[in-house]
Amino acid sequence: MNSKLLRLRPVIACLLLVATVLLPSVSASQNSLAPATYSTSDWLNWASKAWQYYQPGIGVNSASGLHRATLGWNCFTDWDLGTYIFSIIFARRLNLISDGSASGDWQFTDRINRLLTFLQNRPLSGPTPYWAYDWGTGTRCSDTNLVLSDSADQGRLLGALYALTTFRPSYSSQVASIFARSHSVYDTLSTQLGTNYYDYFMAEGYAAFGYDESSVFNAVDDYVGSFLNIYGQSLPLMKTSSEPFDLEILESAYAIHPPSSSFLDFANKVSLAQAGRFASTNLLTAWSEGAYRKPDYIYEWIIVDTGSWLTWTLTNSTQSIVNVPPLCFTNSRMRARPIPVPF
């Protein structure tokens, strides 16, 4: 995946699922820092607060209806756009917004219509989307030059558009026209995925639009290869972080290829390995990825290959090792605020 330019992807409704899906059970003897469970009202309260980012004039442009990836960057990628679409869907499911009936009421229909209109008319380089767009004008982002989008960001957007048509089939014709604009590009990008957890997640979008991604899914579902023992958990020897597990599982209601038993087993073991590290070392570990000061973005790898296989390693967006303190992000999915903690 390419550089994300401080892409923070603000948190929304998937917070409701994190506790029951991914957080390991840690006994009192393992120095648990939080209650075993939180109430539904707790999660709804946090989701409601998180949704405030997407208010007009804050994270969403009051004129265009487009959002920005961060408060410090008035642009967004198609990965960010996919996340915003998912956020609107979950906000509606939680009744944080209503369907709405009028243009400009900032409810579900108004927000989605603005995004689909943008996607149906945005400037492209031939059939290829640019890497980032300006939240005010909808034109190519001025500080990313002529960089074009990639297989990761398009897979994310396609997955979100498929989720939208699943949630509201009435949008199917509009989504089909958006897909048709870049159909030839998707024909190429759909063949560029690798065989790891990230690609497994990104393959969802392409598979939803009819591309054969069985080799990507099978690489994890029917994993054949070496394993590495980390704090008592046998994990496949492939680059491993929490992010793709979080996204795949939390959005699985809209997955064309629901996470397999193998994928879920690996996700559980990744979670337990991090709990085991905490129990053994008293070092907090819930490693994923997110914004940083220098470098702009970091990946926190449980396992990564940087020429040789390493564990508990941080890299930048080009997968070069960086020697900076890890961050504990306020959530495991779309970090709105990084918080330094001792590791």
C-alpha distance (Angstrom), angle and dihedral (degrees) to the residues before:
residue distance angle dihedral
M1 . . .
N2 3.79 . .
S3 3.79 130.3 .
K4 3.79 113.2 -60.9
L5 3.81 99.7 -156.6
L6 3.77 95.8 -131.7
R7 3.77 91.9 -44.6
L8 3.79 102.5 -179.3
R9 3.82 100.7 175.5
P10 3.81 99.0 -157.5
V11 3.78 118.3 -120.8
I12 3.81 122.6 -101.6
A13 3.79 141.9 157.4
C14 3.80 98.2 -27.2
L15 3.80 86.4 78.2
L16 3.80 85.4 79.3
L17 3.78 90.5 68.4
V18 3.80 102.6 40.7
A19 3.80 98.4 85.7
T20 3.78 96.2 52.1
V21 3.79 97.5 37.5
L22 3.78 109.5 39.3
L23 3.77 113.8 7.9
P24 3.80 108.8 100.6
S25 3.77 121.7 -130.0
V26 3.79 105.0 -105.7
S27 3.77 118.0 -173.5
A28 3.78 124.0 -138.7
S29 3.79 88.3 -104.6
Q30 3.80 87.8 62.2
N31 3.81 93.0 61.2
S32 3.79 96.0 -106.0
L33 3.79 110.7 -159.5
A34 3.80 97.5 -164.4
P35 3.79 141.3 40.0
A36 3.78 115.3 -84.3
T37 3.79 90.7 -115.9
Y38 3.76 140.2 13.5
S39 3.77 124.9 -146.3
T40 3.77 124.9 -109.7
S41 3.80 88.6 -111.6
D42 3.81 89.8 56.7
W43 3.79 92.2 54.9
L44 3.80 92.8 43.3
N45 3.77 90.2 51.3
W46 3.81 92.4 51.3
A47 3.80 92.1 45.4
S48 3.80 90.7 50.6
K49 3.78 91.3 51.8
A50 3.79 91.9 46.4
W51 3.81 91.1 51.0
Q52 3.80 88.0 62.3
Y53 3.80 87.9 79.6
Y54 3.79 88.9 69.4
Q55 3.78 94.7 56.4
P56 3.82 117.1 122.3
G57 3.77 110.4 -92.3
I58 3.81 93.1 24.2
G59 3.78 114.3 57.7
V60 3.80 95.5 -12.1
N61 3.79 125.6 60.4
S62 3.80 109.5 -117.0
A63 3.80 93.1 -143.2
S64 3.80 104.8 39.0
G65 3.80 101.5 28.5
L66 3.79 89.6 -133.9
H67 3.77 119.6 129.2
R68 3.77 133.1 -134.5
A69 3.76 125.0 -128.8
T70 3.80 93.6 -128.9
L71 3.77 139.3 -1.3
G72 3.78 86.8 -107.2
W73 3.81 99.2 49.6
N74 3.80 120.0 52.8
C75 3.80 94.0 -157.1
F76 3.78 137.9 76.7
T77 3.79 138.3 -156.6
D78 3.78 126.4 -139.2
W79 3.80 87.8 -101.7
D80 3.80 87.7 59.1
L81 3.79 90.9 45.2
G82 3.79 90.8 52.7
T83 3.78 89.2 51.9
Y84 3.81 91.4 50.4
I85 3.81 90.8 51.8
F86 3.81 90.5 51.2
S87 3.80 89.1 47.1
I88 3.80 91.8 54.5
I89 3.80 90.9 49.1
F90 3.79 92.9 50.7
A91 3.80 92.3 42.9
R92 3.81 88.4 56.3
R93 3.79 92.5 47.0
L94 3.81 88.7 53.0
N95 3.81 92.1 46.6
L96 3.78 91.1 -120.1
I97 3.80 82.9 131.9
S98 3.80 133.0 18.7
D99 3.78 129.7 -133.5
G100 3.78 89.0 -99.0
S101 3.77 126.3 -159.8
A102 3.78 108.6 -141.5
S103 3.77 136.1 67.2
G104 3.77 109.1 -107.2
D105 3.80 97.2 24.2
W106 3.84 90.5 110.7
Q107 3.78 93.2 -134.8
F108 3.81 126.1 131.2
T109 3.81 100.0 -75.1
D110 3.78 94.9 43.5
R111 3.79 93.7 49.6
I112 3.81 95.1 45.8
N113 3.80 93.1 45.6
R114 3.80 90.4 54.6
L115 3.80 91.8 51.3
L116 3.80 95.0 46.3
T117 3.80 91.5 48.0
F118 3.79 88.6 52.6
L119 3.80 92.6 49.3
Q120 3.79 92.3 48.2
N121 3.80 92.7 52.7
R122 3.79 109.5 24.7
P123 3.80 119.8 125.5
L124 3.79 115.6 -97.0
S125 3.76 134.4 -172.6
G126 3.77 95.4 -116.5
P127 3.80 100.0 -52.6
T128 3.82 94.3 -26.6
P129 3.82 122.8 101.2
Y130 3.77 117.3 -129.6
W131 3.77 117.1 -112.9
A132 3.81 94.4 -111.4
Y133 3.80 139.6 10.7
D134 3.80 134.2 -154.4
W135 3.80 113.6 -106.1
G136 3.79 93.3 -142.5
T137 3.79 103.0 44.5
G138 3.79 103.8 20.5
T139 3.80 88.4 -131.8
R140 3.78 127.1 124.6
C141 3.80 111.2 -62.7
S142 3.80 107.8 -101.9
D143 3.81 96.8 -141.6
T144 3.82 96.9 54.6
N145 3.81 95.7 59.5
L146 3.81 112.5 -153.5
V147 3.80 96.7 -30.9
L148 3.80 111.0 147.7
S149 3.78 128.5 -143.6
D150 3.79 123.0 -95.4
S151 3.79 142.2 -141.8
A152 3.81 93.2 -89.8
D153 3.79 97.7 54.2
Q154 3.80 93.8 41.3
G155 3.80 91.6 49.4
R156 3.79 88.8 53.0
L157 3.81 92.9 49.3
L158 3.80 93.6 46.5
G159 3.79 89.9 50.9
A160 3.80 90.1 53.3
L161 3.81 93.1 47.4
Y162 3.79 89.8 50.8
A163 3.81 89.4 50.3
L164 3.79 89.0 51.8
T165 3.80 92.9 53.4
T166 3.80 89.7 46.9
F167 3.79 91.7 50.6
R168 3.80 93.6 41.4
P169 3.83 113.8 15.5
S170 3.81 90.2 -171.9
Y171 3.80 88.2 80.3
S172 3.80 93.7 58.9
S173 3.81 96.9 101.7
Q174 3.80 93.2 49.8
V175 3.79 91.6 48.2
A176 3.80 90.0 48.9
S177 3.80 90.5 55.1
I178 3.80 90.8 49.8
F179 3.80 90.7 50.5
A180 3.81 90.8 48.4
R181 3.82 91.7 57.2
S182 3.81 91.2 65.3
H183 3.79 100.8 21.9
S184 3.80 94.0 124.9
V185 3.80 90.8 51.1
Y186 3.78 91.9 52.1
D187 3.79 89.1 51.2
T188 3.81 86.9 64.2
L189 3.80 101.3 34.5
S190 3.80 92.0 51.0
T191 3.81 88.8 65.4
Q192 3.82 95.3 51.4
L193 3.78 100.7 73.1
G194 3.77 121.2 114.0
T195 3.78 130.4 -146.4
N196 3.78 111.0 -91.9
Y197 3.78 140.0 90.6
Y198 3.81 94.8 -80.8
D199 3.79 92.4 51.7
Y200 3.81 89.9 45.9
F201 3.78 88.4 59.9
M202 3.81 95.2 43.4
A203 3.81 91.4 47.9
E204 3.81 88.3 66.6
G205 3.79 91.2 75.8
Y206 3.79 95.7 50.0
A207 3.79 93.6 43.1
A208 3.80 89.5 52.2
F209 3.79 88.5 61.2
G210 3.78 94.9 49.6
Y211 3.80 103.8 -89.7
D212 3.79 117.9 139.0
E213 3.80 106.7 -116.8
S214 3.80 95.7 158.2
S215 3.80 92.9 121.9
V216 3.81 90.3 56.2
F217 3.79 93.5 48.3
N218 3.81 93.3 42.6
A219 3.80 92.1 53.6
V220 3.80 87.5 69.7
D221 3.80 102.6 23.9
D222 3.82 91.9 52.9
Y223 3.79 98.4 25.5
V224 3.77 114.7 -176.8
G225 3.77 114.2 -179.2
S226 3.76 146.5 72.9
F227 3.78 124.9 -36.3
L228 3.77 132.6 -148.9
N229 3.80 124.3 -148.5
I230 3.81 111.7 -133.9
Y231 3.78 117.2 177.2
G232 3.78 91.1 -28.1
Q233 3.81 96.3 -44.8
S234 3.80 121.3 113.9
L235 3.81 106.2 -140.1
P236 3.82 129.6 -178.8
L237 3.77 113.5 -103.5
M238 3.80 96.8 -110.4
K239 3.78 132.8 107.8
T240 3.77 105.9 -71.8
S241 3.77 134.6 -168.3
S242 3.80 133.4 143.9
E243 3.81 97.5 -110.7
P244 3.82 101.9 82.2
F245 3.80 91.4 43.6
D246 3.79 91.0 51.5
L247 3.78 93.7 49.2
E248 3.80 97.0 42.8
I249 3.79 94.5 48.2
L250 3.79 100.0 38.2
E251 3.80 91.8 50.5
S252 3.80 96.1 37.7
A253 3.81 93.0 116.0
Y254 3.81 86.1 75.0
A255 3.80 98.6 37.7
I256 3.79 118.2 122.8
H257 3.82 86.6 -156.2
P258 3.82 105.5 35.6
P259 3.80 113.0 -147.3
S260 3.78 110.3 -81.9
S261 3.78 125.8 -127.5
S262 3.80 88.3 -102.9
F263 3.81 92.2 52.6
L264 3.80 91.0 48.5
D265 3.79 91.1 47.1
F266 3.81 91.3 52.3
A267 3.81 90.0 47.1
N268 3.79 90.6 52.9
K269 3.79 92.0 48.3
V270 3.81 91.6 49.1
S271 3.78 88.6 53.1
L272 3.80 92.4 46.8
A273 3.81 91.8 47.8
Q274 3.79 89.3 57.2
A275 3.79 91.3 46.6
G276 3.80 88.0 49.1
R277 3.78 91.6 52.8
F278 3.78 89.9 52.7
A279 3.80 92.3 47.4
S280 3.81 91.3 49.6
T281 3.80 101.3 39.5
N282 3.83 105.9 17.0
L283 3.81 86.8 -125.3
L284 3.79 113.6 137.9
T285 3.78 110.7 -122.2
A286 3.80 128.9 -179.5
W287 3.77 97.0 134.2
S288 3.74 122.4 -168.0
E289 3.83 130.2 122.9
G290 3.76 139.2 -78.8
A291 3.76 153.1 130.5
Y292 3.78 120.2 -38.1
R293 3.78 135.4 175.7
K294 3.81 100.2 -119.1
P295 2.98 113.2 30.7
D296 3.80 97.0 29.8
Y297 3.79 92.9 -132.2
I298 3.78 134.8 20.5
Y299 3.78 136.4 -165.5
E300 3.79 116.2 -149.6
W301 3.78 105.7 -150.8
I302 3.77 126.3 -162.7
I303 3.81 85.9 -172.5
V304 3.80 125.7 8.9
D305 3.79 138.8 161.1
T306 3.81 111.8 -135.7
G307 3.79 93.5 159.6
S308 3.77 90.7 -50.2
W309 3.78 130.1 32.1
L310 3.80 113.5 -89.8
T311 3.80 135.2 175.7
W312 3.82 130.8 -143.0
T313 3.80 92.3 14.1
L314 3.80 132.1 150.9
T315 3.80 122.7 -145.5
N316 3.78 137.6 175.2
S317 3.80 124.7 -122.2
T318 3.82 92.1 -77.7
Q319 3.82 89.5 53.3
S320 3.79 94.1 -111.0
I321 3.80 113.4 145.1
V322 3.80 114.5 -104.3
N323 3.78 124.2 -162.9
V324 3.78 102.0 -143.9
P325 3.80 131.4 123.1
P326 3.82 113.1 -89.6
L327 3.77 117.4 -113.7
C328 3.76 129.4 -132.1
F329 3.79 104.0 -137.2
T330 3.79 121.5 -150.2
N331 3.78 89.4 -116.6
S332 3.75 138.0 9.9
R333 3.76 97.6 -119.1
M334 3.80 119.7 39.7
R335 3.76 109.6 11.8
A336 3.78 111.6 -142.1
R337 3.81 94.6 169.9
P338 3.79 127.4 20.1
I339 3.80 112.8 -149.7
P340 3.83 120.3 -161.9
V341 3.79 112.5 -131.4
P342 3.82 132.1 172.0
F343 3.80 113.6 -91.5
